[in-house]
Amino acid sequence: MTHPAPVPAAPAFAAIVVAAGSGSRAGGAKQWRLLAGKPVVRWSVEALLKAGAQDLVVVVSAGAEAEAQTALAGLSGWRLATGGDTRAASVRSGLQALGGPGDRPVLIHDAARPLLGADVIHRLIDSLDHADGALPALPVADSLRRAAGGLVAGAVERDGLWRAQTPQAFRYQAIVDACAAWPDAEPATDEAAVLERAGGRVRIVEGDARLMKLTFPEDFAMAEALIPRQIRVGQGFDAHRWGPGTSVWLCGVEIPHDQTLIGHSDADAGLHALTDAILGAMGDGDIGDHFPPTDPQWKGAASDRFLVHAVERLTARGGRLVNVDVTLICERPKVKPHRQAMRERLAGILSLPLDAVSVKATTTEAMGFTGRGEGLAAQALATIELPA
């Protein structure tokens, strides 16, 4: 029997994630905003830790420590440093917090580039065997033009031009010395430019189109589209017995009836089944786990609260509801006259377009407990998307 060859571990390296910017062009501090359910800064920190970073410093602006702690809660192997008024000052702060040894690889990364893959990290570290620094980059594919007064003022030759990305890799002491030699009054394009000015050799390695920088509000939608997702389907079922009453709640709509469904909450079997379907698609237990019938606070509660809770948990994981399909199983009341109202109510609760919501009804041809009029049952399917 043959066994696959083990994946070689990355050499030991340290990392700095610069997350001290104001993000004004993106509409606010983008490093704390959610991307597919996770703060932007967390994507980079998780990627670097997973790739083997043995010492990781996250540089934040003064006063943002609590936000960083919240964004990175549950992760170990990282610590904070306070940034400066410029990116260069923040990088120097991160380098000072790291310390030596002088020959260990250090990756310096912008938190605003969240979709970092391990392959880029490995290419950068490997390149330090043959250069003083390395940066990921992509060749410029579009034609370039100069402009003056809104008019084309000539073409720019694109051969030999590259779009630089981060993280950028260096030996610790080499980048510390280069930063110390850089004139304070002159803004640096990036750390590679700083090392190059000091006489260091910087190698270009293959970048990644997914390593786009979140600069403008519309960039977040683009980044969301680049995140791999998986489709999941969940199924739910619920049943309640009939009892004395004058109306019944089904799929969030109150229907006049000569009986009501008996349950700890409002006994809306349609919403209960749908809540279970969404929770089931996430692998997040069932409605009883989240709202135990033994808890008196849920006695008589409106079941739309349960459904909203399930959707909120889905959203918190970066997921999205695609469509739902509910089937009510009963002899009475007649569902068809109320079906459109039910669909509209569900679409409103779930923030779905109407054509993504289906409500149907059927009977059991007088067979079983629903056929004998002892109770009503509901089953539901929910399709969701989750980050892979």
C-alpha positions as CSV (number, residue, x, y, z in Angstrom):
1,M,0.0,0.0,0.0
2,T,1.4,3.4,-1.0
3,H,1.0,6.5,1.1
4,P,0.9,10.1,-0.1
5,A,4.1,12.0,0.4
6,P,3.9,14.3,3.4
7,V,3.5,18.0,2.7
8,P,6.7,19.8,3.7
9,A,6.3,22.2,6.6
10,A,7.1,25.9,5.9
11,P,10.4,27.2,7.5
12,A,9.9,29.0,10.7
13,F,8.9,32.6,10.1
14,A,7.4,35.6,11.9
15,A,4.8,38.0,10.6
16,I,3.4,41.5,11.0
17,V,-0.1,42.4,10.0
18,V,-0.6,46.2,9.6
19,A,-4.2,47.0,10.7
20,A,-3.7,50.6,11.8
21,G,-5.3,52.5,8.9
22,S,-8.4,54.6,9.0
23,G,-9.9,53.1,5.8
24,S,-11.5,56.4,4.9
25,R,-11.9,55.5,1.2
26,A,-13.7,52.3,2.2
27,G,-16.1,54.1,4.4
28,G,-14.5,53.4,7.7
29,A,-12.0,51.2,9.5
30,K,-12.2,48.3,7.0
31,Q,-10.1,45.9,9.1
32,W,-12.9,45.5,11.6
33,R,-15.7,45.1,9.0
34,L,-17.1,41.7,8.3
35,L,-16.2,39.7,5.2
36,A,-18.2,36.5,4.8
37,G,-19.0,36.6,8.5
38,K,-15.4,37.3,9.7
39,P,-13.6,40.6,10.5
40,V,-11.3,41.4,7.6
41,V,-8.2,41.4,9.8
42,R,-9.0,37.8,11.0
43,W,-8.7,36.4,7.5
44,S,-5.0,37.3,7.3
45,V,-4.1,36.4,10.9
46,E,-5.8,33.0,10.5
47,A,-4.0,32.4,7.1
48,L,-0.6,33.3,8.5
49,L,-1.0,31.2,11.7
50,K,-2.2,28.2,9.7
51,A,0.8,28.5,7.4
52,G,3.1,28.3,10.4
53,A,3.8,31.8,11.7
54,Q,5.5,31.3,15.0
55,D,5.4,34.9,16.1
56,L,2.8,37.3,14.8
57,V,2.3,40.9,15.6
58,V,-0.9,42.8,14.7
59,V,-0.3,46.6,14.6
60,V,-3.3,48.7,15.4
61,S,-3.9,52.3,16.0
62,A,-4.0,53.6,19.6
63,G,-7.4,53.0,21.1
64,A,-8.3,50.1,18.8
65,E,-7.0,47.4,21.1
66,A,-10.5,46.3,22.2
67,E,-11.7,46.0,18.6
68,A,-8.7,43.8,17.8
69,Q,-9.3,41.6,20.7
70,T,-12.9,41.1,19.7
71,A,-12.0,40.5,16.0
72,L,-9.3,37.9,16.9
73,A,-11.0,36.2,19.8
74,G,-10.3,32.5,20.1
75,L,-7.0,32.7,18.2
76,S,-3.6,32.2,19.9
77,G,-0.1,32.9,18.7
78,W,-0.5,36.7,18.1
79,R,0.0,39.9,20.0
80,L,-0.7,43.6,19.6
81,A,1.6,46.6,18.9
82,T,0.5,50.2,18.6
83,G,1.0,51.8,15.3
84,G,2.1,55.3,14.3
85,D,0.8,58.2,12.2
86,T,2.1,56.6,9.0
87,R,2.3,53.1,7.6
88,A,6.1,53.2,7.8
89,A,5.9,54.1,11.5
90,S,3.4,51.3,12.1
91,V,5.8,48.8,10.3
92,R,8.7,50.0,12.5
93,S,6.6,49.5,15.6
94,G,5.8,45.9,14.5
95,L,9.4,45.2,13.8
96,Q,10.4,46.5,17.2
97,A,7.8,44.3,18.9
98,L,9.0,41.2,17.0
99,G,12.7,41.5,17.7
100,G,15.4,39.1,16.3
101,P,17.0,36.8,15.5
102,G,18.4,38.8,12.5
103,D,18.2,36.0,9.9
104,R,14.6,34.8,10.5
105,P,12.1,35.5,7.7
106,V,9.5,38.2,8.4
107,L,6.4,38.7,6.4
108,I,4.8,42.1,6.4
109,H,1.2,42.1,5.3
110,D,-1.7,44.6,4.9
111,A,-4.8,43.6,6.8
112,A,-6.8,45.1,3.8
113,R,-5.7,42.1,1.7
114,P,-7.7,39.3,3.4
115,L,-7.7,36.5,0.9
116,L,-4.2,35.2,1.5
117,G,-3.3,31.7,0.5
118,A,-0.6,29.4,1.9
119,D,1.0,29.0,-1.6
120,V,1.9,32.6,-1.8
121,I,3.5,32.5,1.7
122,H,5.6,29.4,0.8
123,R,6.8,31.0,-2.4
124,L,7.9,34.2,-0.6
125,I,9.8,32.3,2.1
126,D,11.5,30.0,-0.4
127,S,12.6,33.1,-2.4
128,L,14.7,34.4,0.5
129,D,17.2,31.7,-0.2
130,H,18.2,33.7,-3.3
131,A,17.4,37.3,-2.5
132,D,17.2,39.8,0.4
133,G,13.5,40.3,0.0
134,A,10.5,39.1,-2.0
135,L,7.2,40.4,-3.0
136,P,4.2,38.8,-4.8
137,A,3.1,40.6,-7.9
138,L,1.0,40.2,-11.0
139,P,1.9,41.4,-14.5
140,V,0.0,44.4,-15.7
141,A,-2.5,43.0,-18.3
142,D,-4.5,46.1,-19.2
143,S,-3.2,48.8,-21.6
144,L,-2.1,51.9,-19.8
145,R,-2.8,55.6,-20.6
146,R,-1.6,58.9,-19.3
147,A,-4.3,61.6,-19.1
148,A,-4.4,65.3,-18.9
149,G,-7.6,67.3,-18.4
150,G,-9.7,64.2,-18.9
151,L,-8.1,63.5,-22.3
152,V,-5.7,60.8,-23.3
153,A,-2.2,62.2,-23.3
154,G,-0.2,59.1,-24.5
155,A,0.3,55.4,-23.9
156,V,2.5,53.8,-21.2
157,E,4.4,50.7,-22.2
158,R,3.3,47.9,-19.9
159,D,6.1,45.4,-20.6
160,G,8.0,44.8,-17.4
161,L,5.4,46.4,-15.2
162,W,4.0,44.5,-12.2
163,R,1.2,45.0,-9.7
164,A,2.9,44.6,-6.3
165,Q,1.0,42.9,-3.5
166,T,1.6,41.9,0.1
167,P,2.8,40.1,2.2
168,Q,6.4,41.0,1.4
169,A,9.2,38.8,2.9
170,F,12.5,39.9,4.3
171,R,15.2,38.8,6.7
172,Y,14.5,40.5,10.0
173,Q,17.8,42.5,10.4
174,A,17.9,43.5,6.7
175,I,14.5,45.2,6.8
176,V,15.1,46.8,10.2
177,D,18.4,48.4,8.9
178,A,16.7,49.5,5.7
179,C,13.8,51.1,7.6
180,A,16.3,52.9,9.8
181,A,18.1,54.3,6.8
182,W,14.9,55.6,5.0
183,P,14.4,59.4,5.3
184,D,11.5,60.2,7.6
185,A,10.2,63.0,5.4
186,E,9.7,60.8,2.3
187,P,6.8,58.4,2.2
188,A,7.7,54.8,1.2
189,T,5.7,53.0,-1.4
190,D,6.2,49.7,0.5
191,E,8.8,47.8,2.4
192,A,10.3,46.3,-0.8
193,A,11.1,49.9,-2.0
194,V,12.7,50.6,1.4
195,L,15.0,47.5,1.1
196,E,15.8,48.2,-2.6
197,R,16.9,51.8,-1.7
198,A,19.2,50.3,0.9
199,G,20.9,48.1,-1.8
200,G,18.9,44.9,-1.2
201,R,17.9,42.6,-3.9
202,V,14.1,42.0,-4.1
203,R,12.7,39.0,-6.0
204,I,9.3,39.0,-7.6
205,V,7.2,35.8,-7.0
206,E,3.9,34.8,-8.5
207,G,1.1,36.7,-6.8
208,D,-2.6,35.9,-6.6
209,A,-5.5,37.7,-8.1
210,R,-7.5,37.0,-5.0
211,L,-5.0,39.1,-3.0
212,M,-6.9,42.3,-4.0
213,K,-6.7,45.2,-1.6
214,L,-10.0,46.4,-0.1
215,T,-9.9,50.1,-0.9
216,F,-13.4,51.2,-1.9
217,P,-16.8,50.1,-0.6
218,E,-17.5,48.1,-3.8
219,D,-14.3,46.1,-3.2
220,F,-16.1,44.2,-0.5
221,A,-18.7,42.8,-2.9
222,M,-15.9,41.7,-5.2
223,A,-14.1,40.0,-2.3
224,E,-17.2,38.2,-1.2
225,A,-17.6,36.8,-4.8
226,L,-14.1,35.5,-4.7
227,I,-14.6,33.4,-1.5
228,P,-15.2,29.7,-2.3
229,R,-18.6,28.6,-1.1
230,Q,-20.5,25.4,-0.6
231,I,-24.1,24.6,-1.1
232,R,-26.0,22.8,1.7
233,V,-29.5,21.6,2.1
234,G,-31.4,21.2,5.4
235,Q,-34.6,19.4,6.2
236,G,-37.1,20.2,9.0
237,F,-40.3,18.5,10.3
238,D,-42.7,19.5,13.0
239,A,-46.2,18.4,14.1
240,H,-48.7,19.7,16.7
241,R,-52.0,18.5,17.9
242,W,-55.3,20.4,17.6
243,G,-57.0,21.9,20.6
244,P,-59.7,24.4,21.5
245,G,-59.2,27.8,20.0
246,T,-60.4,30.3,17.4
247,S,-57.4,30.8,15.1
248,V,-54.1,29.1,14.1
249,W,-50.7,30.5,13.2
250,L,-49.1,29.0,10.0
251,C,-46.0,30.3,8.3
252,G,-46.3,33.6,10.3
253,V,-49.9,34.3,9.3
254,E,-52.9,34.0,11.7
255,I,-55.8,32.2,10.1
256,P,-59.3,32.1,11.7
257,H,-60.2,28.5,12.5
258,D,-62.4,26.6,14.9
259,Q,-59.3,25.1,16.6
260,T,-55.8,26.0,17.4
261,L,-52.5,24.1,17.5
262,I,-51.2,23.3,21.0
263,G,-47.6,24.0,21.8
264,H,-45.2,25.7,24.2
265,S,-44.9,28.7,21.8
266,D,-47.5,29.8,19.3
267,A,-47.2,26.3,17.7
268,D,-46.5,27.5,14.2
269,A,-45.5,24.2,12.7
270,G,-44.5,25.8,9.4
271,L,-42.0,28.2,11.0
272,H,-40.7,25.5,13.4
273,A,-40.0,23.1,10.5
274,L,-38.3,25.9,8.5
275,T,-36.2,26.9,11.5
276,D,-35.0,23.3,11.9
277,A,-34.2,23.1,8.2
278,I,-31.9,26.2,8.4
279,L,-30.2,25.0,11.6
280,G,-29.8,21.6,10.1
281,A,-28.2,22.9,6.9
282,M,-25.6,24.6,9.2
283,G,-25.1,21.5,11.4
284,D,-26.2,23.8,14.3
285,G,-28.5,21.6,16.3
286,D,-32.3,22.0,16.2
287,I,-34.9,24.4,17.5
288,G,-35.1,22.6,20.9
289,D,-31.4,23.2,21.5
290,H,-31.7,26.9,21.0
291,F,-35.2,27.4,22.5
292,P,-35.9,24.6,25.0
293,P,-39.6,24.0,25.7
294,T,-38.7,23.7,29.4
295,D,-37.7,27.4,29.4
296,P,-40.8,29.5,30.5
297,Q,-39.6,32.6,28.5
298,W,-40.7,30.9,25.3
299,K,-44.2,30.1,26.4
300,G,-46.6,31.6,23.9
301,A,-43.6,33.2,22.0
302,A,-44.1,34.2,18.3
303,S,-42.2,31.6,16.2
304,D,-40.8,34.2,13.9
305,R,-38.3,35.0,16.6
306,F,-37.0,31.4,16.3
307,L,-36.7,31.8,12.5
308,V,-34.9,35.2,12.7
309,H,-32.5,33.6,15.2
310,A,-31.6,30.8,12.8
311,V,-31.0,33.3,10.0
312,E,-28.8,35.5,12.2
313,R,-26.6,32.5,13.1
314,L,-26.3,31.7,9.4
315,T,-25.3,35.3,8.6
316,A,-22.8,35.4,11.4
317,R,-21.0,32.5,9.7
318,G,-20.9,34.3,6.5
319,G,-23.7,32.3,5.0
320,R,-26.6,33.2,2.9
321,L,-30.1,31.7,2.5
322,V,-30.8,30.8,-1.1
323,N,-34.4,29.5,-1.1
324,V,-37.0,27.7,1.2
325,D,-39.8,25.3,0.5
326,V,-42.5,24.6,3.1
327,T,-45.2,21.9,2.9
328,L,-48.2,22.0,5.3
329,I,-49.9,18.6,5.8
330,C,-53.5,18.8,7.0
331,E,-57.1,18.3,6.1
332,R,-58.2,21.7,7.6
333,P,-57.9,24.6,7.4
334,K,-57.7,25.2,3.7
335,V,-54.2,26.7,3.0
336,K,-54.6,27.8,-0.6
337,P,-56.5,31.1,0.2
338,H,-53.7,32.1,2.6
339,R,-50.7,30.8,0.7
340,Q,-49.7,34.1,-1.0
341,A,-49.8,35.9,2.4
342,M,-47.6,33.2,3.9
343,R,-45.1,33.5,1.1
344,E,-45.0,37.2,1.5
345,R,-44.6,36.9,5.2
346,L,-41.7,34.5,4.9
347,A,-40.0,36.5,2.2
348,G,-40.1,39.5,4.6
349,I,-38.8,37.6,7.6
350,L,-36.0,36.0,5.6
351,S,-35.2,39.0,3.3
352,L,-35.7,36.7,0.2
353,P,-37.3,37.5,-3.1
354,L,-40.8,36.1,-3.4
355,D,-39.8,33.6,-6.0
356,A,-37.3,32.0,-3.6
357,V,-40.1,31.2,-1.1
358,S,-42.5,28.3,-1.7
359,V,-45.4,27.3,0.5
360,K,-47.5,24.3,-0.5
361,A,-50.2,22.2,1.2
362,T,-51.3,18.6,0.9
363,T,-53.5,16.1,2.7
364,T,-53.0,12.4,3.6
365,E,-56.3,11.4,2.1
366,A,-57.9,11.0,5.5
367,M,-55.1,8.6,6.7
368,G,-53.0,9.0,9.8
369,F,-53.2,11.6,12.6
370,T,-53.5,14.5,10.1
371,G,-56.2,12.7,8.2
372,R,-58.2,12.0,11.3
373,G,-58.0,15.7,12.2
374,E,-55.9,15.0,15.3
375,G,-53.1,17.4,14.3
376,L,-51.2,19.2,11.6
377,A,-47.7,18.5,10.3
378,A,-45.2,20.6,8.3
379,Q,-42.0,19.8,6.5
380,A,-39.5,22.2,5.1
381,L,-36.3,22.4,3.0
382,A,-33.8,25.2,3.1
383,T,-30.9,25.7,0.7
384,I,-28.0,27.8,2.1
385,E,-24.5,28.9,1.0
386,L,-21.6,28.9,3.4
387,P,-17.9,29.8,3.0
388,A,-16.0,26.6,2.1
